[in-house]
Amino acid sequence: MTDPEEQDIPQEEEWDADEEADADEAEAPRTPTEKMRIQLSGKQEPIRIDKYLMNRIEGATRNKIQQAIDEGMVLVNGERIKSNHKVRPNEEIVIYDSRETIPTDIIPEEMPLKIVYEDEDLMVIDKPAGLVVHPGSGNYTGTLVNGIAWYLNPAEDKTRIIDLPRVGLVHRIDKDTSGLLLIAKSEIAMQDLAAQFKKHTVHRRYVALAWGDFKEDEGTITAHIGRNLRFRKKMDAFPDGDHGKHAVTHYQVLERFHYVSLLEFRLETGRTHQIRVHTRLIGHPLFNDETYGGSRIVKGTVHAKYKQFVENCFKILPRQALHARELGFVHPRTKEKMLFSSPIPDDMQQVIDRWRRYIGHQE
């Protein structure tokens, strides 16, 4: 049972930095704020502090706690300690958080929304590339959630600020990834759809261009995904499972262009930047994915014409070539199976067509 005073501690997913922040942007130092204070009893048995806190804080992992300890965010009797410190009777533990506090109020903003489907319980939206989904560090306005807040507000009071929980964002996709998003409009729908995502029963298919010619027509990538140990706004793969969370990505090659491949991805889990991190792990970063090594010529020739061709493709598609094409789930009220699809956006389709023509000329 969780101690009431521990409710102020963000749980694991919230503890992470904003998943849609610019990965190359340096994190500015912030004044730590106290999040939790624990006064141990006189009968406390000696136990490693990371293990103790993992049992006390709901949703926390040992890796996250150890990271906080290493960063000086956990003090015992006012002093920094190491992860192997054993708590003792009458000690006082104070936990701090140096992250920026994200407002929970959403300011409604009028913006065009491509609504694929809507009823009283949910909405399916086709998000364009370049639009941040959720307010976060440096992006408090102009996000999809701000637009949804405007849309859902009563017509007579469009500017009314609403609480974040009322905007039922069930999942997210990256700023520069296009495609389908599911929005819950009621508490019952939110709980039901969130449970479907947790059970991995939601049908999700992505289409992407990745560097290189895959040896197999289909395959599975399995490796834990967590925060990069040096650059906290980037994710990384940990095949040995020593950090991060379990992640599984299935892929199928749809078309081969020798130097790049068109693929469909099926997510078994839903980790931050999962497809982008897993493809980089196996040496096939997504085309023009600047964060994960795809914004340079990874495969191909040294000819100037080829280099110019790739650079022209980068200009047409100034983002990672990733699109959330299919989304399927069971309707929380009717229990009907629902499936939606989104056509490949123009910028990505243009580049695919260019690769077809380029390879056709080479053969």
LUMPATI-614231 format. One record per residue (C-alpha): x, y, z; residue in three letters. Coordinates in steps of 0.1 Angstrom, whole numbers, padded with zeros to 4 digits, always signed. Example, Ala and Ser with C-alpha at 12.3 -4.5 7.8 and 13.67 -1.06 7.14 Angstrom:
<fibas>
+0123-0045+0078ALA;+0137-0011+0071SER;
</fibas>
This chain:
<fibas>
+0000+0000+0000MET;+0014+0034-0010THR;+0020+0060+0017ASP;-0001+0091+0011PRO;+0029+0114+0011GLU;+0044+0094-0017GLU;+0017+0105-0042GLN;+0038+0136-0050ASP;+0065+0115-0066ILE;+0060+0111-0104PRO;+0058+0075-0114GLN;+0082+0060-0138GLU;+0069+0072-0171GLU;+0064+0107-0159GLU;+0099+0107-0143TRP;+0114+0107-0178ASP;+0122+0139-0197ALA;+0097+0150-0223ASP;+0097+0124-0250GLU;+0090+0149-0277GLU;+0117+0174-0268ALA;+0145+0181-0292ASP;+0170+0153-0285ALA;+0200+0176-0293ASP;+0188+0204-0271GLU;+0209+0207-0239ALA;+0189+0205-0207GLU;+0192+0237-0187ALA;+0201+0232-0150PRO;+0171+0239-0128ARG;+0168+0244-0090THR;+0157+0211-0075PRO;+0124+0210-0057THR;+0116+0187-0028GLU;+0092+0159-0039LYS;+0092+0136-0009MET;+0104+0134+0027ARG;+0106+0102+0047ILE;+0114+0099+0084GLN;+0125+0064+0092LEU;+0114+0048+0125SER;+0137+0038+0153GLY;+0131+0001+0144LYS;+0142+0004+0107GLN;+0162-0026+0096GLU;+0193-0020+0075PRO;+0186-0023+0038ILE;+0201-0008+0006ARG;+0184+0025-0001ILE;+0177+0018-0037ASP;+0158-0013-0028LYS;+0140+0005+0000TYR;+0128+0033-0022LEU;+0118+0009-0050MET;+0095-0008-0025ASN;+0082+0026-0012ARG;+0076+0045-0045ILE;+0049+0030-0067GLU;+0060+0024-0102GLY;+0097+0032-0095ALA;+0125+0011-0108THR;+0159+0005-0093ARG;+0176+0021-0124ASN;+0156+0053-0120LYS;+0163+0054-0083ILE;+0200+0048-0088GLN;+0201+0075-0114GLN;+0185+0100-0090ALA;+0210+0090-0063ILE;+0239+0095-0087ASP;+0226+0130-0096GLU;+0224+0140-0059GLY;+0186+0140-0060MET;+0184+0117-0029VAL;+0198+0130+0004LEU;+0201+0112+0037VAL;+0204+0134+0067ASN;+0212+0162+0044GLY;+0241+0145+0027GLU;+0246+0128-0007ARG;+0249+0090-0006ILE;+0256+0061-0029LYS;+0232+0035-0041SER;+0247+0009-0018ASN;+0240+0030+0013HIS;+0220+0011+0039LYS;+0192+0030+0055VAL;+0193+0030+0093ARG;+0170+0038+0122PRO;+0159+0075+0125ASN;+0175+0086+0093GLU;+0157+0112+0072GLU;+0155+0107+0034ILE;+0146+0136+0011VAL;+0140+0132-0026ILE;+0143+0161-0050TYR;+0134+0166-0087ASP;+0153+0190-0109SER;+0130+0188-0138ARG;+0108+0216-0150GLU;+0073+0215-0136THR;+0049+0210-0165ILE;+0016+0229-0162PRO;-0015+0207-0159THR;-0038+0234-0173ASP;-0044+0234-0211ILE;-0050+0266-0229ILE;-0074+0259-0258PRO;-0061+0270-0292GLU;-0080+0269-0325GLU;-0062+0248-0351MET;-0072+0225-0380PRO;-0077+0189-0369LEU;-0080+0161-0394LYS;-0105+0140-0376ILE;-0108+0105-0392VAL;-0136+0093-0368TYR;-0155+0106-0338GLU;-0183+0095-0315ASP;-0194+0103-0280GLU;-0165+0082-0265ASP;-0135+0087-0287LEU;-0118+0104-0316MET;-0092+0092-0342VAL;-0070+0120-0355ILE;-0045+0120-0384ASP;-0016+0141-0371LYS;+0007+0159-0395PRO;+0044+0158-0391ALA;+0059+0187-0372GLY;+0031+0190-0347LEU;+0040+0182-0310VAL;+0013+0160-0294VAL;+0016+0170-0258HIS;+0026+0201-0239PRO;+0061+0198-0224GLY;+0093+0215-0218SER;+0095+0244-0243GLY;+0062+0234-0259ASN;+0033+0246-0237TYR;+0012+0259-0265THR;+0007+0250-0302GLY;+0004+0213-0295THR;-0022+0189-0307LEU;-0037+0187-0271VAL;-0042+0225-0272ASN;-0062+0221-0304GLY;-0082+0192-0290ILE;-0090+0213-0259ALA;-0104+0240-0282TRP;-0124+0215-0302TYR;-0139+0198-0271LEU;-0148+0230-0253ASN;-0184+0242-0255PRO;-0190+0266-0284ALA;-0200+0294-0260GLU;-0168+0292-0240ASP;-0139+0282-0263LYS;-0112+0299-0243THR;-0120+0282-0210ARG;-0088+0266-0196ILE;-0093+0229-0188ILE;-0075+0204-0167ASP;-0051+0181-0185LEU;-0068+0148-0175PRO;-0099+0159-0194ARG;-0080+0156-0227VAL;-0079+0119-0230GLY;-0046+0112-0248LEU;-0043+0074-0248VAL;-0009+0073-0266HIS;+0016+0095-0284ARG;+0037+0096-0315ILE;+0068+0118-0320ASP;+0066+0154-0333LYS;+0081+0145-0367ASP;+0062+0113-0371THR;+0029+0115-0390SER;-0002+0094-0386GLY;-0031+0081-0365LEU;-0037+0090-0328LEU;-0065+0078-0305LEU;-0082+0102-0282ILE;-0106+0092-0254ALA;-0135+0116-0247LYS;-0149+0099-0216SER;-0134+0085-0184GLU;-0148+0050-0192ILE;-0133+0051-0227ALA;-0099+0063-0213MET;-0097+0034-0188GLN;-0108+0008-0214ASP;-0085+0020-0242LEU;-0055+0024-0218ALA;-0060-0012-0207ALA;-0060-0023-0243GLN;-0027-0006-0249PHE;-0013-0021-0217LYS;-0023-0056-0228LYS;-0007-0050-0262HIS;-0040-0058-0280THR;-0041-0026-0300VAL;-0034-0031-0337HIS;-0006-0006-0348ARG;+0011-0006-0381ARG;+0038+0019-0392TYR;+0054+0023-0426VAL;+0090+0037-0428ALA;+0120+0041-0450LEU;+0152+0027-0435ALA;+0187+0028-0447TRP;+0201-0004-0461GLY;+0189-0036-0478ASP;+0175-0060-0452PHE;+0188-0096-0455LYS;+0155-0112-0445GLU;+0120-0103-0457ASP;+0108-0101-0421GLU;+0121-0102-0386GLY;+0118-0092-0350THR;+0140-0068-0330ILE;+0141-0074-0292THR;+0160-0051-0269ALA;+0152-0030-0238HIS;+0148+0007-0245ILE;+0156+0034-0220GLY;+0172+0069-0216ARG;+0206+0073-0231ASN;+0231+0072-0202LEU;+0249+0104-0214ARG;+0223+0123-0234PHE;+0191+0122-0213ARG;+0168+0135-0241LYS;+0177+0106-0264LYS;+0167+0070-0260MET;+0190+0040-0264ASP;+0187+0002-0268ALA;+0201-0022-0242PHE;+0201-0057-0257PRO;+0214-0072-0224ASP;+0184-0058-0205GLY;+0205-0040-0180ASP;+0186-0007-0184HIS;+0152+0004-0197GLY;+0121-0015-0205LYS;+0114-0046-0225HIS;+0106-0037-0262ALA;+0097-0058-0292VAL;+0094-0046-0328THR;+0083-0068-0357HIS;+0091-0057-0393TYR;+0083-0068-0428GLN;+0101-0055-0460VAL;+0076-0041-0484LEU;+0099-0029-0512GLU;+0137-0028-0517ARG;+0156+0001-0532PHE;+0191-0014-0527HIS;+0203+0015-0506TYR;+0171+0020-0486VAL;+0141-0003-0478SER;+0104+0004-0474LEU;+0091-0015-0444LEU;+0060-0021-0423GLU;+0065-0022-0385PHE;+0042-0038-0359ARG;+0048-0028-0323LEU;+0044-0054-0297GLU;+0053-0029-0270THR;+0051+0009-0271GLY;+0083+0025-0259ARG;+0095+0061-0266THR;+0111+0062-0301HIS;+0109+0024-0302GLN;+0111+0019-0340ILE;+0137+0046-0344ARG;+0160+0031-0317VAL;+0155-0005-0327HIS;+0163+0002-0364THR;+0195+0020-0355ARG;+0205-0009-0332LEU;+0205-0033-0362ILE;+0223-0009-0384GLY;+0193+0004-0404HIS;+0184+0039-0390PRO;+0153+0055-0404LEU;+0159+0077-0435PHE;+0167+0113-0424ASN;+0163+0106-0387ASP;+0188+0132-0374GLU;+0186+0121-0338THR;+0195+0084-0345TYR;+0220+0087-0373GLY;+0198+0086-0404GLY;+0203+0121-0417SER;+0236+0113-0435ARG;+0244+0089-0463ILE;+0245+0055-0445VAL;+0244+0032-0475LYS;+0252+0039-0512GLY;+0279+0050-0535THR;+0305+0078-0534VAL;+0293+0094-0567HIS;+0284+0131-0566ALA;+0251+0125-0584LYS;+0240+0100-0557TYR;+0250+0124-0530LYS;+0230+0151-0546GLN;+0200+0128-0551PHE;+0200+0119-0513VAL;+0203+0155-0503GLU;+0174+0165-0525ASN;+0154+0137-0508CYS;+0163+0151-0474PHE;+0150+0185-0485LYS;+0117+0171-0496ILE;+0114+0150-0464LEU;+0130+0171-0436PRO;+0121+0146-0409ARG;+0124+0109-0402GLN;+0105+0088-0427ALA;+0080+0073-0403LEU;+0042+0072-0406HIS;+0016+0056-0383ALA;-0005+0041-0410ARG;-0030+0017-0392GLU;-0047+0018-0359LEU;-0071-0008-0346GLY;-0089-0014-0313PHE;-0121-0026-0297VAL;-0146+0001-0291HIS;-0150+0006-0253PRO;-0188+0009-0254ARG;-0200-0012-0284THR;-0172-0038-0283LYS;-0170-0035-0320GLU;-0136-0041-0337LYS;-0125-0009-0353MET;-0097-0004-0378LEU;-0085+0029-0394PHE;-0059+0037-0420SER;-0040+0068-0431SER;-0024+0073-0465PRO;+0013+0079-0467ILE;+0017+0117-0465PRO;+0029+0136-0496ASP;+0065+0144-0485ASP;+0072+0108-0477MET;+0054+0094-0508GLN;+0075+0118-0530GLN;+0107+0104-0516VAL;+0095+0068-0521ILE;+0086+0075-0557ASP;+0120+0091-0563ARG;+0138+0061-0550TRP;+0117+0039-0573ARG;+0127+0060-0603ARG;+0164+0062-0592TYR;+0168+0024-0588ILE;+0148+0018-0620GLY;+0174+0039-0639HIS;+0203+0020-0623GLN;+0189-0014-0634GLU;
</fibas>
